[in-house]
């Protein structure tokens, strides 16, 4: 049985594909990924919440416009409040990252006597040596750190601007459909596919990170205390797991390293137990990730890994973050033409 022939491609569609490819590449090249993610986040949240709040059933044009405007403003305010809340938490005594790093340095120093000789040679002799090494590294890379600080500030600014743009686009759609030209309609379809890819991938990654965080929290706050093991800075480690879990691959390494080192403060056995638990959790997460993300874009795990590897080589860490979204969009375009 042969597949049905795909519809003919118009010149407007070809132009829209070219413009979409240029735009998606330029977003990474010009470091505008935070703006894109912020805009898509607000836009998709408005679209997800509006039907549940029955806003789409409002027939009066001005009333619907006002309702969508209020919803978009609430979404933007909630996202900003959540971001500021996380910053405040990590600066507080309960979740201080500085306290966590200091605690890890002290644990590394005090654990030398408990570890085998082959492992001790890779550790600094004193925590002061760590501080000296860090200070020297900071002096040598002062210019790079200053640039990184400026880039972080710029990324936050782009994120806020993108969120506002996402709210404005959602507000514009609430005004009702307007006739579009052939190219504008084709570009609108491309934008809709990118937004759909974002919703499927990012919302799935949030579910995966939430599952990982819940299991880790149960281990740190319930299982270990029942075994008589009480670790310090549990709340901070749970928060780090939640935030780091949103970063593909690298996030797991960050949270795992923190938990294992802090577990070493109790005993090497506790650290090995924590490592074994994390390995089991991430094996489970691997299958869940493959099921959730793979099902969303009809892709195998190896396809996503290849896409992330190629995008990382081309664009660095932003490429890793954007790879699943871009790949989902590409597969959607190919499937719509009957090529997959």
N, C-alpha and C positions, 0 to 999 in steps of 0.2 A: 504494500500500500504506500503510495507516494504522498509526500506532504503537499498541502495546498500551496500554490504559488503565492509569494508575498506580493502585496500591492505595489504598484510602481512608485518609485521615489521621485518626489518633486524637487525642483531647484530650491525651493524654500527650505525643505528638509535638509538637503545637502548643506546649504549655507548655515542652517541652525546647528548641525552637527559640528561643522568647522568652528563656528563661534563658541559653542559649548566647550570643545576641546581646548581652544585657546584660553577661554576664561578660567577653566579649571586648572590649567597649567600655570596661568598668571597668578592665580590666588596663592599657590604654593611658592612660586618664584618671588612674589612681592610680599610674602609673609602676611597675607591677609586671611589665613585660615581661621584665626579666632573670630574675625568678623563674620565669616561664613557660618561657622558653627553657632555663634550667638544668634544670628538672624534665623537660621533654620530651627534652632531650639525654641525660640519664642513663637515662630510661625506654626510649627507643628504642635506645640502645646495648646495654642489657641484653637487649632483645628480639632484636636482631640477632645478638649474640654467643651467647646461650643455645642456639639450635639448632645452631650450629657446634661448640659444646663438648659437644653431646649431653646438655645438662642437661634438656631437655624430655622425654627418654626415661626419666628416673629415675622409677620408679613409686612408691617409698616417699615418703609425704607429708613427713615430717620431713627426710629426706635431700635431697629436692628443694628444700625451703624453705631449708635450710642452704646448698646450692649456689648458689641464686639470691642469698641474702644475701651470701655471699662475693664473688660476681661483681659485685653492685651496689657493695659497698664498694671493690672494686678499680677499678671504673669511676670512682667519685667521686674516689678517691685519684689516679688517673691524670690526670683532668681538672684537678684542683687542682695537681698537680705540673707539668703542662704550662703552666698559667697562671703559676705561680711561676717556672718556667724562663724563660719569655719576659720576665718582669719583670727577672729577674737578668741575662739577656742584654743587654737594653737599658740596664741600669745598668753593665755591664762596659765595659772599654776597647775590646773588639772590636766591640761593638754600641751604643756610647753614643749616645743621641739628642742629648745636649747637644753632643757633639763633631760630630755631623752638622750640627746647626743652626749651630754656630760656623763650620764649614767652608763651608756654603752662604753665610753672611754674608761671609766672606772672599773667596769666589769672585765674588760680586756686586760687591764693591768693586774687585777686580783686573781684572774683565772690562770695565770701562768703556772702556778704550782699544781694545778689540777690536770693540766693537759700533758700529753706525751711530748717527748723531746722534739719529734719531727714537726709538731704543730707549733711549739713555742718559738722556733727560729723564725717564723713568719710574723710574730707579734712584736710590737714595740715593748721595750723594757719597762717604761713608765708612762703614765698618762701625760706627764709633762712633755715627753718626746712627741706625743701626738700633737699637742698644742704648738710645740716649736715647729714641727713639720707643716702644720696647717698655716701658721703665721708666715713661714717662708714661702709656701705656695701662694698665699694671698698677696705677698709683696711682688712675687714674680709675675703674677697674673692680674695685677691691679687694673690695668687697662682693659683687659678682657672682661673682668667682673663689672667694671663701670659700664661697658657696652651692654653686658647682659642685663644690668639693672635698667638701662634705658629701653632695651628691647622688651623687658617684662612690663614696664609702664606703658609702652606703646601697645603691647598685646592686650592689656586690660582696657585701654582706650578703644582699640578696635573692637573688642568684645562688646563693650557698652554701645558703641555706634551700631554694630551689627544687630544687637537686640532691638534697638530703636527702629532700625530699618525693617526688621522682621515684623514688628508690631504695625508699622505703617503699611506694609504689604498686605497683612491680614486685614487691616482696616479698609484698604482699597478694594479688596475682593468683596467685602460686605456691602459695598455700594451697588452691587449687581453686575451682571455680565454686560460687557460692551463689545460691539463688533470689532474684531481685530483683523489686520491684514494677514496675508499668508505667512510672511516671515515672523511677524509678532506671535501668531498662533503657534508656529513651530517652535519658537524660542520658549514660549510659555509651557509647551508640553515638555521640553527638555528640563526646564526648571522644576516642573512638577515631578518628573522622574527622579531628579537629584534629591528633592525633598522627601520623596517616598523612600529612597535608599537610606537617607539619613535616619528617618523614623524607624525603619526596620532594624538597622544596624545598631544605632546608639541606644535605643530603648532596650534592645536585647542585651547589650553590654552592661547597661545599668542593672538589669535583672541578674546577670551573672555576677557582677560585683556585689550586689546586695546578698545573694546566696552565699558567696564566699565570706562576706563580712559576718553574716549571721552564724555560720558554722565556726568561724574563728572566734567570735565573741563567746559562743557556748563553750568552746574549748578553754579559753583564757579565763572567763569569769565564772564558769560553772564546774567543768570537769576538773581542772587543776586544783581549785580550792577544795573540792570534795576529796581529792587525793592528798590534801594537806600542803599543797604547793601554792603559795601566794606570791605572785610576781608584782613588781612595781610598775607604775605607769600603764596599767591595763587599758584605760580609756584612750590614752594617746595611741597605743598600738592598734586598737580597734579603728580609730579614726584614720590612721595611716593606711590600714588595710582597705578601708572604704575608698579613700581618694586614690591610692596607688592602683587599686583594682580597675580603675577606669583607663589606665594606660596599658595597652597590650604588651605582653611578654615582660617588659622592664618592670612594670608595677609589681608583679609577683616576686621578682628578685628582691626588690626594695623591702617589701613587707616581710618576706621570709627571713632576710638577713637581720632585720630589727628584732623579730620575735625570737629567733634562735639565740642571738647574743644576749638579750635580756633574760632568756630562760637559763643561760649559762650562769647567771648570778645565783641561782639556787643550787644547781649541780650539773655536771656533765650529762648525767642520766636524764635530767629534765630537758636539757637542750636536745639530746638525741630523740627523746620522746616527742618534743615539739617538731623536730625536723621530720620524723616519721609521719606525724599527723598531717603536716603541711604537704608532704608528698602525696598522701592519700587524698587530701582535699583537692589538690591540683590535678590529680588523675581524674577525679570525679568532675572537676571543673572543665577539664579537657573534653570529656564526652558531652557535658552539658553545653559547652561552647559550640562544639561541632553540631550538636542537635539544634540549638536555638539559632545561632548565626547561620550555620549551613542550611538549615531549613528555610530561613528567611530569604536567602539569596540563591538557594539551590546550588550551593557550592560545597565541595569537600574541604576538609581542614588544610590539605596540602595546597589547594588553590589559594586560600587566604594567606598562607605563609609565604608562598611565592610572590604574591602581590605585595605583601608587606616588605619582603626582602628587596624587591625591585624599587619600590617607592622610597625605602630608606636609603638605598644607594644613590637615588636621584635627588632627594629633598631632605634627608636626615630624619629626625624625630617627627616633624610635622607630616612627612610622607607616611610614616608608620601609622599615625593617627588617621590620616585621610584615606589610606589604602582600602580598608573594607568598604567605605562609602563609595569611593570612586569605582571599585570593582563591582559592587552591587549595581551601580548605575550603568556600567558598561554591559553587564550581563542582561540587564533589563532592556537596554536598547537593542541588543542582538536578538533577544528572544522575541521582541515585538516585531522584528522583521522575519521571523521564522528561521533564523540562522542557528539556533541552539535547540 
